[in-house]
Amino acid sequence: MPKRKPKKREQVIRRFADRLRELRILRGITQADLAAEAEVSVSYISELESGDTSPGIDLVARLAKGLGTTLSELLPDADPPDGLKDLQDRSRRMFDELLKTADREALLTLAPILSMLIESSGRRQ
């Protein structure tokens, strides 16, 4: 029996999968909890997050509700996410502005966050 060719998924499905997983993790929700809220199986949530399948619009609405978000926040934009260079430039501009305007308290709050980000970034390289 010949093997099936892997299905080529549209980029929007991959972006939806990434966004679904990102929002679920950010909200501290397990796949099992989200599956219960959306009235689907845990394995189906896993398939959605891996981009192996795509949901119907009614399921997207239930997923958004289960995540405590809106449809528009869950559905990816038509354009792919910003590239690394764009994100670096935007972050640099925001950081420069913060350094110009922040008071001592804001900088004391920011210092440990930056330290954790630097440490985390070093471990991924």
SVG drawing of the C-alpha trace seen along z (x, -y; Angstrom):
<svg xmlns="http://www.w3.org/2000/svg" viewBox="-21 -61 45 63">
<polyline fill="none" stroke="black" stroke-width="0.4" points="0.0,0.0 1.6,-3.3 2.2,-5.9 0.1,-9.0 1.8,-12.3 1.9,-14.7 -0.7,-17.4 0.6,-20.8 -1.0,-23.2 -1.7,-26.8 0.4,-29.2 -2.7,-30.6 -3.3,-27.2 0.2,-27.1 -0.2,-30.7 -3.5,-29.7 -2.0,-26.7 0.9,-28.8 -1.5,-31.4 -3.8,-28.9 -0.9,-27.3 0.6,-30.7 -2.7,-32.0 -3.4,-28.7 0.0,-28.7 -0.1,-32.4 -3.4,-31.9 -2.1,-28.9 -4.7,-26.6 -4.0,-22.9 -5.0,-21.2 -7.5,-19.1 -9.1,-22.2 -9.4,-23.9 -10.8,-20.7 -13.5,-20.5 -14.4,-24.2 -14.6,-23.8 -16.3,-20.4 -13.7,-18.5 -11.1,-15.8 -7.7,-16.6 -6.2,-14.8 -8.1,-17.2 -6.7,-20.2 -3.2,-18.7 -3.9,-18.3 -5.1,-21.9 -1.9,-23.2 0.3,-21.1 -1.4,-22.4 -2.5,-18.9 -6.1,-20.0 -8.1,-23.2 -11.3,-24.0 -14.6,-25.1 -15.7,-28.7 -18.1,-27.4 -15.1,-25.6 -13.0,-28.8 -15.7,-30.6 -15.7,-28.0 -11.9,-28.0 -11.9,-31.8 -14.5,-31.6 -12.5,-28.9 -9.4,-31.0 -11.3,-34.1 -10.4,-36.0 -12.0,-37.3 -12.2,-35.7 -10.1,-38.5 -7.3,-37.9 -7.3,-34.2 -7.4,-34.3 -4.0,-35.3 -3.6,-38.3 -3.2,-37.8 0.4,-38.8 3.0,-36.6 4.4,-37.7 7.1,-40.3 10.6,-39.2 13.4,-39.2 15.0,-42.4 11.6,-44.3 11.1,-43.1 14.6,-44.1 14.1,-47.6 10.7,-48.1 12.1,-46.8 15.1,-49.1 12.9,-52.2 10.6,-51.3 13.5,-50.7 15.2,-54.0 11.9,-55.9 11.6,-54.1 15.1,-55.1 14.4,-58.7 11.1,-58.9 11.2,-56.3 11.7,-57.2 13.8,-55.2 10.9,-53.0 10.2,-51.9 13.8,-51.1 14.1,-49.1 11.1,-47.1 12.5,-46.6 16.0,-45.5 15.1,-42.0 12.9,-41.3 15.7,-42.2 18.1,-40.0 15.8,-37.0 15.3,-37.7 19.1,-37.9 19.6,-34.7 16.9,-32.9 18.2,-34.1 21.7,-32.8 20.4,-29.3 18.6,-29.1 21.7,-29.9"/>
</svg>
